[in-house]
Structures are given as structure tokens and as C-alpha cells.
Amino acid sequence: MNKIRPWLYIGKYRETKNSFLLEAHQIGAMLQLAELVEHTGIISL
């Protein structure tokens, strides 16, 4: 995952599937341009 701003990260598809990584970066929403990945507590668009 690459930090663009304190509130914005860009990552790879495989990283969206890693709930521990998302939680560690306090991800609360994802804009996905590939296959939909859903996690409890994270908004996916």
C-alpha cells in the first residue's frame, strides 16, 4: 500500500483482501476498480 495523503492510500487488489492490513491502516472505505471485495465495517464502491 502506498500512502498518498494521511487519509488516502493506493493499493493492489490482493491487498484489499487482507483485512489485517486494512485494519492496520484504519481503512474505512475502498473504491475498487477490480472485482468487489467486501469486509465488515468497510464501505466498498
PDB file of N, CA, C and O in Angstrom:
ATOM      1  N   MET A   1       0.824  -1.160   0.000  1.00  0.00           N
ATOM      2  CA  MET A   1       0.000   0.000   0.000  1.00  0.00           C
ATOM      3  C   MET A   1       0.880   1.238   0.000  1.00  0.00           C
ATOM      4  O   MET A   1       1.881   1.297   0.713  1.00  0.00           O
ATOM      5  N   ASN A   2       0.505   2.217  -0.795  1.00  0.00           N
ATOM      6  CA  ASN A   2       1.241   3.474  -0.878  1.00  0.00           C
ATOM      7  C   ASN A   2       0.396   4.598  -0.302  1.00  0.00           C
ATOM      8  O   ASN A   2      -0.754   4.785  -0.700  1.00  0.00           O
ATOM      9  N   LYS A   3       0.965   5.343   0.631  1.00  0.00           N
ATOM     10  CA  LYS A   3       0.272   6.466   1.254  1.00  0.00           C
ATOM     11  C   LYS A   3       0.398   7.686   0.363  1.00  0.00           C
ATOM     12  O   LYS A   3       1.507   8.145   0.089  1.00  0.00           O
ATOM     13  N   ILE A   4      -0.732   8.217  -0.092  1.00  0.00           N
ATOM     14  CA  ILE A   4      -0.759   9.411  -0.928  1.00  0.00           C
ATOM     15  C   ILE A   4      -0.997  10.647  -0.064  1.00  0.00           C
ATOM     16  O   ILE A   4      -0.329  11.668  -0.228  1.00  0.00           O
ATOM     17  N   ARG A   5      -1.934  10.547   0.836  1.00  0.00           N
ATOM     18  CA  ARG A   5      -2.282  11.575   1.826  1.00  0.00           C
ATOM     19  C   ARG A   5      -2.537  10.841   3.146  1.00  0.00           C
ATOM     20  O   ARG A   5      -2.664   9.617   3.142  1.00  0.00           O
ATOM     21  N   PRO A   6      -2.616  11.555   4.272  1.00  0.00           N
ATOM     22  CA  PRO A   6      -2.910  10.873   5.536  1.00  0.00           C
ATOM     23  C   PRO A   6      -4.224  10.090   5.492  1.00  0.00           C
ATOM     24  O   PRO A   6      -4.400   9.146   6.263  1.00  0.00           O
ATOM     25  N   TRP A   7      -5.137  10.460   4.617  1.00  0.00           N
ATOM     26  CA  TRP A   7      -6.448   9.823   4.517  1.00  0.00           C
ATOM     27  C   TRP A   7      -6.627   9.020   3.227  1.00  0.00           C
ATOM     28  O   TRP A   7      -7.719   8.515   2.969  1.00  0.00           O
ATOM     29  N   LEU A   8      -5.573   8.894   2.410  1.00  0.00           N
ATOM     30  CA  LEU A   8      -5.696   8.246   1.102  1.00  0.00           C
ATOM     31  C   LEU A   8      -4.534   7.292   0.835  1.00  0.00           C
ATOM     32  O   LEU A   8      -3.367   7.679   0.886  1.00  0.00           O
ATOM     33  N   TYR A   9      -4.883   6.038   0.550  1.00  0.00           N
ATOM     34  CA  TYR A   9      -3.892   5.014   0.194  1.00  0.00           C
ATOM     35  C   TYR A   9      -4.277   4.416  -1.160  1.00  0.00           C
ATOM     36  O   TYR A   9      -5.456   4.323  -1.499  1.00  0.00           O
ATOM     37  N   ILE A  10      -3.276   4.020  -1.914  1.00  0.00           N
ATOM     38  CA  ILE A  10      -3.494   3.276  -3.156  1.00  0.00           C
ATOM     39  C   ILE A  10      -2.827   1.920  -2.968  1.00  0.00           C
ATOM     40  O   ILE A  10      -1.673   1.826  -2.550  1.00  0.00           O
ATOM     41  N   GLY A  11      -3.583   0.873  -3.288  1.00  0.00           N
ATOM     42  CA  GLY A  11      -3.031  -0.454  -3.091  1.00  0.00           C
ATOM     43  C   GLY A  11      -3.416  -1.397  -4.213  1.00  0.00           C
ATOM     44  O   GLY A  11      -4.186  -1.052  -5.109  1.00  0.00           O
ATOM     45  N   LYS A  12      -2.869  -2.578  -4.141  1.00  0.00           N
ATOM     46  CA  LYS A  12      -3.124  -3.622  -5.124  1.00  0.00           C
ATOM     47  C   LYS A  12      -4.375  -4.412  -4.742  1.00  0.00           C
ATOM     48  O   LYS A  12      -4.801  -4.402  -3.587  1.00  0.00           O
ATOM     49  N   TYR A  13      -4.943  -5.081  -5.709  1.00  0.00           N
ATOM     50  CA  TYR A  13      -6.139  -5.888  -5.483  1.00  0.00           C
ATOM     51  C   TYR A  13      -5.919  -6.888  -4.361  1.00  0.00           C
ATOM     52  O   TYR A  13      -6.782  -7.039  -3.496  1.00  0.00           O
ATOM     53  N   ARG A  14      -4.790  -7.571  -4.355  1.00  0.00           N
ATOM     54  CA  ARG A  14      -4.545  -8.587  -3.325  1.00  0.00           C
ATOM     55  C   ARG A  14      -4.497  -7.971  -1.927  1.00  0.00           C
ATOM     56  O   ARG A  14      -4.806  -8.648  -0.946  1.00  0.00           O
ATOM     57  N   GLU A  15      -4.115  -6.701  -1.825  1.00  0.00           N
ATOM     58  CA  GLU A  15      -4.089  -6.030  -0.532  1.00  0.00           C
ATOM     59  C   GLU A  15      -5.498  -5.743  -0.016  1.00  0.00           C
ATOM     60  O   GLU A  15      -5.707  -5.657   1.194  1.00  0.00           O
ATOM     61  N   THR A  16      -6.457  -5.595  -0.917  1.00  0.00           N
ATOM     62  CA  THR A  16      -7.841  -5.347  -0.490  1.00  0.00           C
ATOM     63  C   THR A  16      -8.437  -6.584   0.178  1.00  0.00           C
ATOM     64  O   THR A  16      -9.424  -6.474   0.906  1.00  0.00           O
ATOM     65  N   LYS A  17      -7.865  -7.734  -0.056  1.00  0.00           N
ATOM     66  CA  LYS A  17      -8.371  -8.970   0.529  1.00  0.00           C
ATOM     67  C   LYS A  17      -7.794  -9.241   1.919  1.00  0.00           C
ATOM     68  O   LYS A  17      -8.248 -10.152   2.612  1.00  0.00           O
ATOM     69  N   ASN A  18      -6.807  -8.462   2.325  1.00  0.00           N
ATOM     70  CA  ASN A  18      -6.121  -8.649   3.596  1.00  0.00           C
ATOM     71  C   ASN A  18      -6.744  -7.746   4.662  1.00  0.00           C
ATOM     72  O   ASN A  18      -6.373  -6.577   4.777  1.00  0.00           O
ATOM     73  N   SER A  19      -7.675  -8.273   5.433  1.00  0.00           N
ATOM     74  CA  SER A  19      -8.387  -7.466   6.425  1.00  0.00           C
ATOM     75  C   SER A  19      -7.461  -6.940   7.524  1.00  0.00           C
ATOM     76  O   SER A  19      -7.709  -5.862   8.063  1.00  0.00           O
ATOM     77  N   PHE A  20      -6.408  -7.671   7.865  1.00  0.00           N
ATOM     78  CA  PHE A  20      -5.461  -7.206   8.885  1.00  0.00           C
ATOM     79  C   PHE A  20      -4.694  -5.973   8.399  1.00  0.00           C
ATOM     80  O   PHE A  20      -4.467  -5.042   9.172  1.00  0.00           O
ATOM     81  N   LEU A  21      -4.300  -5.962   7.141  1.00  0.00           N
ATOM     82  CA  LEU A  21      -3.606  -4.819   6.555  1.00  0.00           C
ATOM     83  C   LEU A  21      -4.530  -3.599   6.506  1.00  0.00           C
ATOM     84  O   LEU A  21      -4.117  -2.488   6.839  1.00  0.00           O
ATOM     85  N   LEU A  22      -5.766  -3.808   6.094  1.00  0.00           N
ATOM     86  CA  LEU A  22      -6.728  -2.705   6.030  1.00  0.00           C
ATOM     87  C   LEU A  22      -6.984  -2.120   7.412  1.00  0.00           C
ATOM     88  O   LEU A  22      -7.057  -0.902   7.574  1.00  0.00           O
ATOM     89  N   GLU A  23      -7.117  -2.981   8.392  1.00  0.00           N
ATOM     90  CA  GLU A  23      -7.340  -2.518   9.765  1.00  0.00           C
ATOM     91  C   GLU A  23      -6.119  -1.762  10.290  1.00  0.00           C
ATOM     92  O   GLU A  23      -6.272  -0.751  10.976  1.00  0.00           O
ATOM     93  N   ALA A  24      -4.929  -2.230   9.983  1.00  0.00           N
ATOM     94  CA  ALA A  24      -3.700  -1.581  10.440  1.00  0.00           C
ATOM     95  C   ALA A  24      -3.576  -0.158   9.896  1.00  0.00           C
ATOM     96  O   ALA A  24      -3.007   0.714  10.554  1.00  0.00           O
ATOM     97  N   HIS A  25      -4.108   0.076   8.695  1.00  0.00           N
ATOM     98  CA  HIS A  25      -4.068   1.407   8.088  1.00  0.00           C
ATOM     99  C   HIS A  25      -5.362   2.186   8.323  1.00  0.00           C
ATOM    100  O   HIS A  25      -5.557   3.258   7.749  1.00  0.00           O
ATOM    101  N   GLN A  26      -6.243   1.650   9.163  1.00  0.00           N
ATOM    102  CA  GLN A  26      -7.519   2.278   9.513  1.00  0.00           C
ATOM    103  C   GLN A  26      -8.344   2.630   8.273  1.00  0.00           C
ATOM    104  O   GLN A  26      -8.914   3.717   8.186  1.00  0.00           O
ATOM    105  N   ILE A  27      -8.403   1.705   7.322  1.00  0.00           N
ATOM    106  CA  ILE A  27      -9.177   1.899   6.096  1.00  0.00           C
ATOM    107  C   ILE A  27     -10.656   1.784   6.430  1.00  0.00           C
ATOM    108  O   ILE A  27     -11.086   0.795   7.022  1.00  0.00           O
ATOM    109  N   GLY A  28     -11.442   2.801   6.048  1.00  0.00           N
ATOM    110  CA  GLY A  28     -12.875   2.801   6.323  1.00  0.00           C
ATOM    111  C   GLY A  28     -13.722   2.705   5.074  1.00  0.00           C
ATOM    112  O   GLY A  28     -14.928   2.469   5.153  1.00  0.00           O
ATOM    113  N   ALA A  29     -13.093   2.890   3.904  1.00  0.00           N
ATOM    114  CA  ALA A  29     -13.817   2.806   2.637  1.00  0.00           C
ATOM    115  C   ALA A  29     -12.822   2.474   1.529  1.00  0.00           C
ATOM    116  O   ALA A  29     -11.639   2.807   1.609  1.00  0.00           O
ATOM    117  N   MET A  30     -13.336   1.804   0.486  1.00  0.00           N
ATOM    118  CA  MET A  30     -12.491   1.448  -0.654  1.00  0.00           C
ATOM    119  C   MET A  30     -13.243   1.743  -1.953  1.00  0.00           C
ATOM    120  O   MET A  30     -14.428   1.437  -2.084  1.00  0.00           O
ATOM    121  N   LEU A  31     -12.541   2.335  -2.892  1.00  0.00           N
ATOM    122  CA  LEU A  31     -13.041   2.474  -4.250  1.00  0.00           C
ATOM    123  C   LEU A  31     -12.323   1.401  -5.048  1.00  0.00           C
ATOM    124  O   LEU A  31     -11.108   1.464  -5.230  1.00  0.00           O
ATOM    125  N   GLN A  32     -13.068   0.424  -5.521  1.00  0.00           N
ATOM    126  CA  GLN A  32     -12.460  -0.725  -6.178  1.00  0.00           C
ATOM    127  C   GLN A  32     -12.698  -0.672  -7.684  1.00  0.00           C
ATOM    128  O   GLN A  32     -13.819  -0.456  -8.146  1.00  0.00           O
ATOM    129  N   LEU A  33     -11.636  -0.871  -8.424  1.00  0.00           N
ATOM    130  CA  LEU A  33     -11.710  -0.855  -9.885  1.00  0.00           C
ATOM    131  C   LEU A  33     -11.574  -2.257 -10.455  1.00  0.00           C
ATOM    132  O   LEU A  33     -11.499  -2.435 -11.671  1.00  0.00           O
ATOM    133  N   ALA A  34     -11.541  -3.239  -9.588  1.00  0.00           N
ATOM    134  CA  ALA A  34     -11.472  -4.647  -9.997  1.00  0.00           C
ATOM    135  C   ALA A  34     -12.647  -5.374  -9.343  1.00  0.00           C
ATOM    136  O   ALA A  34     -13.666  -4.755  -9.035  1.00  0.00           O
ATOM    137  N   GLU A  35     -12.513  -6.645  -9.137  1.00  0.00           N
ATOM    138  CA  GLU A  35     -13.558  -7.462  -8.527  1.00  0.00           C
ATOM    139  C   GLU A  35     -13.882  -6.961  -7.112  1.00  0.00           C
ATOM    140  O   GLU A  35     -12.982  -6.593  -6.358  1.00  0.00           O
ATOM    141  N   LEU A  36     -15.160  -6.950  -6.764  1.00  0.00           N
ATOM    142  CA  LEU A  36     -15.623  -6.470  -5.469  1.00  0.00           C
ATOM    143  C   LEU A  36     -15.102  -7.349  -4.331  1.00  0.00           C
ATOM    144  O   LEU A  36     -15.208  -8.574  -4.375  1.00  0.00           O
ATOM    145  N   VAL A  37     -14.531  -6.692  -3.303  1.00  0.00           N
ATOM    146  CA  VAL A  37     -14.103  -7.357  -2.080  1.00  0.00           C
ATOM    147  C   VAL A  37     -14.813  -6.647  -0.940  1.00  0.00           C
ATOM    148  O   VAL A  37     -14.736  -5.424  -0.823  1.00  0.00           O
ATOM    149  N   GLU A  38     -15.504  -7.407  -0.099  1.00  0.00           N
ATOM    150  CA  GLU A  38     -16.259  -6.808   0.994  1.00  0.00           C
ATOM    151  C   GLU A  38     -15.712  -7.254   2.344  1.00  0.00           C
ATOM    152  O   GLU A  38     -15.340  -8.412   2.534  1.00  0.00           O
ATOM    153  N   HIS A  39     -15.673  -6.292   3.287  1.00  0.00           N
ATOM    154  CA  HIS A  39     -15.262  -6.547   4.658  1.00  0.00           C
ATOM    155  C   HIS A  39     -16.267  -5.865   5.573  1.00  0.00           C
ATOM    156  O   HIS A  39     -16.800  -4.807   5.237  1.00  0.00           O
ATOM    157  N   THR A  40     -16.522  -6.458   6.709  1.00  0.00           N
ATOM    158  CA  THR A  40     -17.413  -5.868   7.699  1.00  0.00           C
ATOM    159  C   THR A  40     -16.810  -4.548   8.196  1.00  0.00           C
ATOM    160  O   THR A  40     -15.646  -4.500   8.593  1.00  0.00           O
ATOM    161  N   GLY A  41     -17.608  -3.488   8.171  1.00  0.00           N
ATOM    162  CA  GLY A  41     -17.160  -2.194   8.664  1.00  0.00           C
ATOM    163  C   GLY A  41     -16.424  -1.339   7.655  1.00  0.00           C
ATOM    164  O   GLY A  41     -16.001  -0.231   7.985  1.00  0.00           O
ATOM    165  N   ILE A  42     -16.258  -1.827   6.422  1.00  0.00           N
ATOM    166  CA  ILE A  42     -15.581  -1.053   5.375  1.00  0.00           C
ATOM    167  C   ILE A  42     -16.549  -0.888   4.213  1.00  0.00           C
ATOM    168  O   ILE A  42     -17.089  -1.869   3.701  1.00  0.00           O
ATOM    169  N   ILE A  43     -16.763   0.343   3.802  1.00  0.00           N
ATOM    170  CA  ILE A  43     -17.637   0.635   2.669  1.00  0.00           C
ATOM    171  C   ILE A  43     -16.890   0.324   1.386  1.00  0.00           C
ATOM    172  O   ILE A  43     -15.740   0.733   1.227  1.00  0.00           O
ATOM    173  N   SER A  44     -17.526  -0.396   0.465  1.00  0.00           N
ATOM    174  CA  SER A  44     -16.916  -0.735  -0.824  1.00  0.00           C
ATOM    175  C   SER A  44     -17.764  -0.184  -1.955  1.00  0.00           C
ATOM    176  O   SER A  44     -18.964  -0.445  -2.038  1.00  0.00           O
ATOM    177  N   LEU A  45     -17.125   0.580  -2.823  1.00  0.00           N
ATOM    178  CA  LEU A  45     -17.782   1.140  -4.002  1.00  0.00           C
ATOM    179  C   LEU A  45     -17.050   0.673  -5.248  1.00  0.00           C
ATOM    180  O   LEU A  45     -17.436   1.029  -6.362  1.00  0.00           O
TER     181      LEU A  45
END
